[in-house]
Amino acid sequence: MTKRSYPCEFCDTDQPRQPRLVTLTMPHGDQWFIFENVPAQVCPNCGHRYYAGPMLLDLERLIDEHPEQARKVEAFAFSLPRPNP
């Protein structure tokens, strides 16, 4: 039996993940923070993103310690109606 690695836990592709710079949004309290140029490993088949744990901790620390470094942007949000059970 041949051993097969599954680089993507979502689609089980045998294609290797690709390093990319992506945009990541993170909620914090009642606010959302947008991070641009975040390093990630991306599945070329389904697009799922994998992030390094220490890098995510750094982003959370940046929100907690230096929120003034973020530039404010305007965004629009829609709340869709909840389906009836």
C-alpha positions in Angstrom: 0.0 0.0 0.0 1.4 3.4 -1.0 1.5 6.1 1.6 -0.3 9.3 0.3 0.0 12.6 2.0 -3.1 14.9 2.0 -1.9 18.5 1.8 -5.5 19.7 2.2 -7.7 18.4 5.0 -10.9 19.7 3.2 -10.6 18.4 -0.4 -8.0 15.7 0.0 -6.1 16.9 -3.1 -2.7 15.6 -3.7 -1.6 19.0 -5.0 0.9 20.8 -2.6 -0.2 24.0 -0.9 1.1 27.2 -2.5 2.6 30.2 -0.5 0.5 33.3 -1.1 -0.2 36.7 0.4 -3.8 37.0 1.3 -6.3 39.3 3.0 -7.6 38.1 6.4 -10.4 39.5 8.5 -10.6 38.9 12.2 -13.4 39.8 14.6 -12.4 41.5 17.9 -15.2 42.5 20.2 -17.8 44.3 18.1 -15.2 45.3 15.5 -13.6 43.6 12.5 -10.0 44.1 11.5 -8.7 43.5 8.0 -5.1 42.4 7.5 -3.6 42.7 4.1 -0.5 40.8 2.7 -0.8 38.0 5.2 1.4 35.0 4.4 -0.6 31.8 4.0 -0.4 28.3 2.5 -3.3 28.0 0.0 -4.7 24.8 -1.4 -4.6 25.2 -5.3 -7.7 22.9 -5.6 -10.3 24.4 -3.1 -8.6 27.6 -1.9 -8.6 26.7 1.8 -6.0 28.8 3.6 -3.5 27.6 6.3 -1.9 30.1 8.6 1.1 29.7 10.9 -0.1 29.8 14.6 2.6 32.3 15.8 1.7 34.7 13.0 -2.0 34.6 14.0 -1.0 35.4 17.6 1.1 38.3 16.3 -2.0 39.7 14.5 -4.1 39.4 17.7 -1.4 41.1 19.7 -1.3 43.9 17.1 -5.1 44.4 17.6 -4.7 44.4 21.4 -1.6 46.6 21.7 -1.6 48.9 18.7 -5.1 49.4 17.2 -4.2 53.0 16.4 -1.9 51.7 13.6 -4.9 50.5 11.6 -6.5 52.8 9.1 -10.2 53.1 9.2 -12.2 51.9 6.2 -15.9 52.0 5.3 -17.7 48.7 4.8 -21.2 47.6 4.2 -22.9 44.7 6.0 -26.0 42.8 5.3 -27.9 40.7 7.8 -29.9 38.0 5.9 -33.2 36.9 7.4 -33.0 33.8 9.5 -34.8 30.8 8.0 -37.9 29.5 9.7 -37.3 26.2 11.5 
